[in-house]
């Protein structure tokens, strides 16, 4: 709880505690000093009982010490403030009684007590102190029976009662002036302190609405800010007394006639009393929120109207009075300055955020070569920069004319499963791609330009921009919010800039991926080449050893391919290689990887498969190739085009990748030597290094450098790779 509320807290409690303690001590000592004038023959109105008075003063000073140490309870702001006030007043009444009773001139001290009560408790505190003084003085009247015969008893009592009542009225007037200034200064101080600590618009609005509602005892407090482009007054979050959705719906046409819009346009504060509110419909509150009285004051900064502060109550609250309007009008210039500074701060923050985001995206062009990383970075930027709950990136597949969702956030699993896991929108159906323009929808329920927006019932506002580089469009960047009017022209401008930067990054990343793909694929067949074989085989060997799982390898060579090339030419030979590559891919599993090893040689990595299963798989592939009708295969020996294959396995035949390839190659050599068009598995007894010269390796420089077709830069190479013929 704050210091001004009850004076508590480690730092905030010390000064009120000391101030109240010193006031009691000074008050008691002052009274004792005054009564000492009796020793100098100064008439104080009556006979003084010094002994009893000293005892009373000592007791009161002891009470003052207690209030210092138990301030949270025994103070004029503590939980027993009413009892403490009684002790203070009745202690003074006892001192007056001991100093002559009704005759004593010390009754003048009664005029101070309502002022103190008013300072601590406002009007109620002043009245409470007055009542206690009247009760205490009445007790003095009752117990003071020793008055001189010539003393005008009734006149003295009347004067003293009138003095107490009159001083109370005067003090209430003084308190009214003091409290008004104090409340205004308190609000000004608190809002300025909040603004200096956090100039963010949200915090400034929160401080303004809370403090104004507290001082004016308002049930609802909110600020409308002027949207110059839309010509509307829009309620801001946070507000007090209204939920989020109710505040979001409060929107006024600044030029339309109405109580609030007139107050804004004319720059004049307005007070709507309960009597008047029964005759006037106060928009935009009606009919959802029944307002019975209201105070509204325009906010002006730098010579321009920036908004409106509104405080409202229902019937169960105290109605507003003219002084509430006056206080609001006095505070409005200060509130306007704080709001204007917060708006400037927000604008500078947005500009910095925009520049930062653009810099991040630009940096991505130079640093991110992977499309997945790029898409993740782009959505991170969108999530931090725009007030969106959902966003996605759709990339165009120009082969089928559809867009594919590559990244998204905020959508439910059901929505992703039904709409985002497969291409769902044609390029021709997309408004952005069809018109090559930005799509901004303030409410998709009433916007018929893009029917695809109605797929998600939770979406109200949408912002879509093209992802482009130059004139080429790669896709769209789609952002959605569950609130109406969530985006404006500044958002669209920024989103377009980000879309262009993403497009340039996508272009660079796709080019990099294409270069990377070309580096590891064979240009003729589209299969992976021997360079990629070394990396993949190394990974599969490590996985096989780590998990103790089998790994098989097939080496394949086309029979009599040199004869085919010589008779029909290399273009026909290239066609055969492409057809054979397709057959291999069609007859292997998704987890298997097919490579063009070189010339007319191919290889297949088969994880998780033992030696016998791999032999059966190779035999099936051999039959498929033998039964396939290739162009001009009738001219081949035997009347059709066939292949020979060698199979080896890890760990049965080898412990390393190079050994596995070597053993499969030796088995292939035996298949060639024993008649071709067959599959041979490696057998240590039949396949030995001494049976044929030269052993294969994954490095080209370790193979026969004079062999034609290695590496196969283009075309099919010559013959059987220069090592095996026919």
Secondary structure, DSSP 8 states (H G I E B T S, - for coil): --HHHH--STTHHHHHHHHHHHHHHHHHHHHHHHHGGGGGT---SS---HHHHHHHHHHHHHHHHHHHHTTTTSSTTSTTHHHHHHHHHHHHHHHHHHTTGGG-GGGGGHHHHHHHHHHHHHHHHHHHHHHHHHHHHHHHHHH-----TTS-HHHHHHHHHHHHHHHHHHHHHHHHHHHHHHHHHHHHHHHHHHHHH---HHHHHHHHHHHHHHHHT-SEEEEEEEETTTTEEEE-SS-BSS-HHHHHH-EEETTS-SHHHHHHHHT--EEE-HHHHTTS--TTTTTTS--SEEEEEEEEETTEEEEEEEEEE-TTS----HHHHHHHHHHHHHHHHHHHHHHHHHHHHHHHHHHHHHHHHHHHHHH---HHHHHHHHHHHHHHHS--SEEEEEEEETTTTEEEEEEEES--HHHIIIIISS--EEGGG-HHHHHTS-EEES-TTT--S-GGGGG-TT--EEEEEEEEETTEEEEEEEEEESSTT---HHHHHHHHHHHHHHHHHHHHHHHHHHHHHHHHB-TTT-SB-HHHHHHHHHHHHHHHHHHT--EEEEEEEETTHHHHHHHH-HHHHHHHHHHHHHHHHHTS-TT-EEEEEETTEEEEEEET--HHHHHHHHHHHHHHHHHS--TTGGGSGGGS--EEEEEEEETTT-SSHHHHHHHHHHHHHHHHHTTSSSEEE--TTT--GGGSS----SSGGGS-TT-TTSS-SSS--STTTTTS--
